[in-house]
Amino acid sequence: MPPPAGPPSAVVQAVQMLEAGQPGRALPLLQRAHQRAPRDPGVCNALAAVLLALQQAEQAEFYAQRGLALAPGDPALLTNLGNILAARGNSDGALEALRRAAAIAPGAPQPRQGIGNILRLRGEHTAASREYERALASAPGDPALAAMYTSSLTSQGRAAEGADFARGWLSRASSPAVANALASAVTYHPGATPREVLEAAALHGRLIEASVAVLPPAQPDRSPDRRLRLGILSHELRRHAVVRYLEPLLAHLDPAGWDVVCYSTSPVEDATTERLRGMAPTWRGVAALGDAALAAKVRADRIDILVETSGITAGNRLGAVAMRPAPVQASFAGYANTTGLTRLDWRIVDGVTDPPGAERWSTERLARLDPTYFFYHPSPDPPSAGRPRVRARRGSPSERSPPAPRSTAMRSARGRASSRPCRRAGSSSRAPS
C-alpha cells in the first residue's frame, strides 16, 4: 500500500523539488498541504523557503512568522526567517534571528552560514570566515559552505589560503561551486601562473559541464532577411559597474538587424533596471528559475547568439549556459578571464586584455575588438563622494600635488573588484585600470 498522502510527505516532496531548482512546482503542493494542516509549523517552514526561492520574500516572511507562532524558538524556522529578512534588506533583524537559532542549536551549520553571508555582504570578511569555519566544523562536506569559506578568504586578500583550502576539499569531493571559488581564488592570487589559472578554470568548466545535460541541437532559422535574436544573460542589469559597458550596447544596437532579449538573473531591481528595461525590446526576469528552466526559456525564445556577462563571478548562470541553449554563446564584459567552459564558444576581448598568444590560456575562442572592447558610458547618477573628513593643511602633500596615478588606479580597481578579476589573461601581473 502506498504511504498515505498528507503534510509530511508533501513537505518531503516539496524539499526535493526545491533542491532540484523547481520551486514553482513545489508551491501548489505546499499550498494544498497548508489548507489541510494550517497549524503545521513544518509546512509553514517549507512554504517560507519555497516562496523565498521564488523571490516572494514578503509572503515568505508571513509563513515563517506564522510557523514561529506555532513553534516558538524552532531553530529551523528562525534560520529561515533570518535568511528571509536578509533578502528583504533587514540585516539587523536577520542577524538577531540567526544568532538566536545558533544559540538554540549550536551544532547546526545553517545559522552560522546565514550569519556569514550577511557579514560578507557588509564587508566584514574576517568575521564571516570565522562563522563559516564554525559551520564547517559541523558540516565539513557541505559544498556551499566550502565555496563561501574559500571566497571569504579571497576577499580578505588571502587568495593563496583560499586556493589551498579549495584544492584540499576538492581532493576529497566534487563540486562545481567549490571549483568556481577555486578558479576565482587563483585568478586573484598574485603568485599564480597562467597555467595554474587555466587549470583551475578548466576544472570548474569540466565539473559544470558534467553536472548538466546538453539540450538537443537547435534547429536554426536560415531565413536570410530576418533579424538575429541576441540574448543578454546578466546578473548585473542593475546599479553595477558592468552596466557601464552594457548600456551603450543596448542603446546603439541597430533594431533593424537585432532583436534583443535581456535575461535578468538578479532578484535586485532598481532605477537602473527600469532604465535598461525601457531599452530592451523583450525583458525576462529569470532570477527564480533553475538552470534547466532558464536554458529551456532561452531555447524557446529561439536565441541565435547568447552573451553572458558574469563569467565566474557571483550570481553567474553558467550551469544554464553549459546546457547550450543557443547555437552561438559568448562571454563579455563582466569577467576578463577564461571561464573554463568548452560550451562557451567565444570571449569578447581586445589586444590588451588578451594579447596575441593568449589563446593557449583560454578554453573559449577569442574575438578581439581593438583598440578596446569596452563601450564605457559614465553613470547618469553617480554616488556622492561626500565631504572630506580631513581638511588639507597648507603645504600638505594633498595640496602640493595632485593624486598619483597609481592611487587612482588602485581606487578604480577596488571599485570594480566585485565584478572583474585583477589578472589579465596570459599574464601573471595585476591589470592596470
Stockholm file with secondary structure:
# STOCKHOLM 1.0

chainA/1-433         MPPPAGPPSAVVQAVQMLEAGQPGRALPLLQRAHQRAPRDPGVCNALAAVLLALQQAEQAEFYAQRGLALAPGDPALLTNLGNILAARGNSDGALEALRRAAAIAPGAPQPRQGIGNILRLRGEHTAASREYERALASAPGDPALAAMYTSSLTSQGRAAEGADFARGWLSRASSPAVANALASAVTYHPGATPREVLEAAALHGRLIEASVAVLPPAQPDRSPDRRLRLGILSHELRRHAVVRYLEPLLAHLDPAGWDVVCYSTSPVEDATTERLRGMAPTWRGVAALGDAALAAKVRADRIDILVETSGITAGNRLGAVAMRPAPVQASFAGYANTTGLTRLDWRIVDGVTDPPGAERWSTERLARLDPTYFFYHPSPDPPSAGRPRVRARRGSPSERSPPAPRSTAMRSARGRASSRPCRRAGSSSRAPS
#=GR chainA/1-433 SS CCCCCSHHHHHHHHHHHHHTTCHHHHHHHHHHHHHHCTTCHHHHHHHHHHHHHTTCHHHHHHHHHHHHHHSTTCHHHHHHHHHHHHHTTCHHHHHHHHHHHHHHCTTCHHHHHHHHHHHHHTTCHHHHHHHHHHHHHHCTTCHHHHHHHHHHHHHTTCHHHHHHHHHHHHTTCCCHHHHHHHHHHHHHCTTCCHHHHHHHHHHHHHHHHHHSCCCCCCCCCCCTTSCEEEEEEESCSSSSTTHHHHHHHHHHSCTTTEEEEEEECCSCCCHHHHHHHTTCSEEEECTTCCHHHHHHHHHHTTCSEEEECCTTSTTCCHHHHTTCCSSEEEECSSCCSCCCCSSCCEEEECTTTSCTTGGGGCSSEEEECSSCCCCCCCCSSCCCCCCCSSCCCTTCHHHHSCCCHHHHHHHHHHHTTTTSCSBCTTCSSBCCC
#=GC SS_cons         CCCCCSHHHHHHHHHHHHHTTCHHHHHHHHHHHHHHCTTCHHHHHHHHHHHHHTTCHHHHHHHHHHHHHHSTTCHHHHHHHHHHHHHTTCHHHHHHHHHHHHHHCTTCHHHHHHHHHHHHHTTCHHHHHHHHHHHHHHCTTCHHHHHHHHHHHHHTTCHHHHHHHHHHHHTTCCCHHHHHHHHHHHHHCTTCCHHHHHHHHHHHHHHHHHHSCCCCCCCCCCCTTSCEEEEEEESCSSSSTTHHHHHHHHHHSCTTTEEEEEEECCSCCCHHHHHHHTTCSEEEECTTCCHHHHHHHHHHTTCSEEEECCTTSTTCCHHHHTTCCSSEEEECSSCCSCCCCSSCCEEEECTTTSCTTGGGGCSSEEEECSSCCCCCCCCSSCCCCCCCSSCCCTTCHHHHSCCCHHHHHHHHHHHTTTTSCSBCTTCSSBCCC
//
